[in-house]
Amino acid sequence: MEDASAAAIIDARGTVTGWSEGARRLTGYPADEAVGRSVRELLAEDVPPEAVSARSGTVMVRHHDGYLIGLRVRACAVTGPDAAPHGFVITAEPPGSAETSLAGKAFQQASMSMSVFDTDQRYLRLNDAACHVMGVPEETLLGRHFPETVEEAEHSQGFNWHLRHVVETGRPLRYESYTGAPALNREHAWVTEMWPVRDHSGELLGTALAAFDSTEQYWARQRLALLNEAAAAIGTTLDVVRTAEELIGVVVPRFADFASVDLFDWVLGAEESPTVPTDEIVLRRVAHGSVTEGTPEAAVHLGEVDAYPAFSPIARAMREGRAIVSQAGEPSFMRWVAERNTRSPQGSPYRQGAHSMMAVPLRARGTTLGVAVAVRIRKPDDYAADDAVFAEELASRAAVCVDNARRFARERTTALALQHSLLPRGLPGQAAVQVAHRYLPSGSAAGIGGDWFDVIPLSGSRVALVVGDVVGHGIPSTATMGRLVTAVRTLADVDLPPDELLTHLDDLVTHLASDEDGDEVAELGATCLYAVYDPVTRRLNLAAAGHPAPALVLPDGSARLIPMSAGPPLGVGGLPFEATELQLPEGSVVALYTDGLIEDRDRDVDHATDELCRALTVPADSLDALCDTVLKAVLPEEPGDDVALLLARTRALGADQVATWDVMPDPAQVAATRQAATEQLTAWGLDETAFVTELVVSELVTNAIRYGAAPIQLRLIRDQTLICEVSDGSSTSPHLRRAHQDDEGGRGLLLVAQLTQRWGSRQTTRGKTIWCEQPLTPLF
């Protein structure tokens, strides 16, 4: 075996006097061309002859063919008999020769990439790891400038800049990058330490570097950052589809080139969750995204239903409850890709580069909601075990957000259905006011509130207008609202004045709040506005419990708020409510509303109230059109609370529709009063009601004279029904009872109740009024 080492002899003047065969093989110069030449002609660096003795380690030699090679050399001085230096014996080892020193072996075998450069960024030394990264042996790189060994790219320019910076400043630096390498098929993350190399005198000889491949750590940080980003980006709304879209936005393009989310149909509705089928699984596509515009990879359109066979990774992931990773070349992957390609509307996108996919079940609170699929097409890395762990964590967070949105939608649907069942579907017919209404449920994450309105016909052609609000959201507020609606209707049937009705309602709310099984209304809070309009007197009597005052639009077009005391909210207890009464011209519009119409965090209430008054004066073809105008002008784009709006245009009953007689407290007056009533019915063209009316008038007037007190008054009102009212000064209310066979009386009210459509009594400021109604068509 030939000796691979090379040797040369140099005299004191720097002239080559001896040249070995190994030197010829190493440099390409035969002995006859090397001997007699100055050593400076063979070196790549312009080094004075006297400096040769200081050279040890690695020097750059120019090969006979013109390129540079780095040689590890040793110089040994040669002296004569007089001890004077006669020259040097130089030995050199070719690049890649075996290291003999422990330090050299440690450098050569280091697991990280290590290189040494001169001050001009030329390679002087590389270890095995560096050669692997560069993809060429060491002798190919030695002596060459770094920019010559790599492609012209931004990352290579940055690397070269840092090398020069170490030479210029003489200080070490740390350099992190995410780039490719000549011999690697994908980009890697690198942490590179660069430092200056000096001799014993401190003179800078070159630079050295050690590059650590931190790709795994880099991707671990990226995955953690993506999880943190997902925590803020997913679940910003309580909408199932929007939440799925947010998941796609996080995954594409940083983790996948294509991703999709498919859910069970019941997740999008209000049904309870079924079990996951063991064979074919049917899902609905709710979101997908791609790095390619138009998402050509999607074989299923948004909103469409697709069936996933049992062998598919999607079905397996949902059955096994874990992420399923498939790679190109695996039978299950290829079978799945072939099935997708036959259905793809854009050709065969999966076959055109898809090499790795992952299916992750969306599970929350022990229930499987659907599946998320991620596919890599452009990204060179296949999905690995760490990616599966990350995807499961991301999917679990997204699934909780989807389930929260599903539960919110179900509760919202339930609350909305309950609220609609409690609100009046069709307002009752009455002649006192013309009404129009709007109810807009809240679209915020807080859920449906407890706003309500009602129109309640009262005796004497009067009507009660009600709006209320239970502070809070969700089914508890709606249920509480239902209780209050029922209570108001019950109290209205007793025909109490507005302030007294609110007092009784306040007592009820206080009782509910103190009940162990109650809805804690006191903590939620509730408000109510109750108004009674009388079309005969054209007076509006109203009182409020912590509720905004209604707006009034007069026939001349002017609009203002009705001045009144708001009173305490319901449930406070112990504080009085103050009633307000005012006369209204016919054709006035009263606007009752809940605070959601004018109150918002970013709005000034006074400004919103002014906008409401201006909107109410805008000409409109109908009250319904005026409702829409008001909502469009006053309501914010995204109201944060429910809104109830009730508009009522007043009507009036003229003198030709009302007849009144004062009755003296004398039994002899009964016949005269009955005769006057009969004549009035004839004048109104209601002779067919005369028989029943005579009996009713006789009984009620007789009872008032016998059991009541002066003053006594009879009033007939011709409205949609014929109303007969008898008032007296006694506050004692009569009671319906069944008389025994031997009783001489007690059958009057029973007779009235049998002959009329409905009857009742109400307290007045001067006593009571007994009333009854009969239809304007004969009962028999």
Secondary structure, 3 states (H helix, E strand, C coil): CCCCCEEEEEECCCEEEEECHHHHHHHCCCHHHHCCCEHHHCECCCCCHHHHHHCCEEEEEECCCCCEEEEEEEEEEEECCCCCEEEEEEEEECCCCCCCCHHHHHHHHCCCEEEEEECCCEEEEECHHHHHHHCCCHHHHCCCEHHHHCCCCHHHHHHHHHHHHHHHHCCCEEEEEEECCCCCCCCEEEEEEEEEEECCCCCEEEEEEEEEECHHHHHHHHHHHHHHHHHHHCCCCCCHHHHHHHHHHHHCCCCCCEEEEEECHHHHCCCCCCCCCCCCEEEEEEEEEECCCCCCCCCCCCCCEEEECCCCHHHHHHHHCCCEEEECCCHHHHHHHHHHHHHCCCCCCCCCCCCEEEEEEEEECCEEEEEEEEEECCCCCCCCHHHHHHHHHHHHHHHHHHHHHHHHHHHHHHHHHHHHHHCCCCCCCCCCEEEEEEEECCCCCCCCCEEEEEEEECHHHCEEEEEEEECCCCHHHHHHHHHHHHHHHHHHHCCCCHHHHHHHHHHHHHHHHHCCCCCCHHHHCEEEEEEEEECCCCEEEEEEECCCCCEEECCCCCEEECCCCCCCCECCCCCCCCEEEEECCCCCEEEEECHHHCCCCCCCHHHHHHHHHHHHCCCCCCHHHHHHHHHHHHCCCCCCCCEEEEEEEECCCCHHHEEEEEECCCCCHHHHHHHHHHHHHHHHCCHHHHHHHHHHHHHHHHHHHHHCCCCEEEEEEECCEEEEEEEECCCCCCCCCCCCCCCCCCCHHHHHHHHCCEEEEEEECCEEEEEEEEECCCCC
